Amino acid sequence: MNIAFFLLPKDEVKYLDPESTVRQALEKMKHHRFTSVPLVDDKGRYAGTMTEGDLLWAIAHNLEHAEYDQVLQTRLTDIKQRVRYKPVSITAQMEEMIEVITDQNFVPVTDDAKHFIGIIRRRDIIDYFAKKVKRENYQY
C-alpha cells in the first residue's frame, strides 16, 4: 500500500529551520513533548532531524567552552546529527517502512525534488501492520 494514505502533511508537522537556535529547538520540543523534530530549510527541503540526544551532546560539549546563554544561541546547523533519519519518497510502499522505522520515531517523506512534504509516524506503521496480521490470521 502506498504511504500517501498515511502521510501527516507538512502543514500539520512541527518542524524547525536548520538556522534555528538550540533555545528555539528546546522550547518547541518541550512544548510539544517531542524527542525529535524534522529540519526543513528555507527552500523546503528536508535537512535532517534534530533529536534530544543531539541537543544534549551539543550543550554538554559547548558548555566546556562557552557560557550557557551563548550555547543556547548555537544554530542547529552547527550541531552534529548523530542519528540519520532516512527520508523516503512519496511513492514508497508501506512494506518498505519496516526496516526504516525500527530506529526512527517517524519517517520523513520527500517528493522527487527532495522537498519535505510530511511524515509517516511510527504508530501509524505499527497500526497498519498489526491490522494486516490480524486480517491474515482471521482468514485461517
Secondary structure, 3 states (H helix, E strand, C coil): CEHHHHCEEHHHCCCECCCCEHHHHHHHHHHHCCCEEEEECCCCEEEEEEEHHHHHHHHHHHCCCCCHHHHHCCEHHHCCCCCCCCCEECCCEHHHHHHHHCCCCEEEEECCCCEEEEEEEHHHHHHHHHHHHHHHHHCC
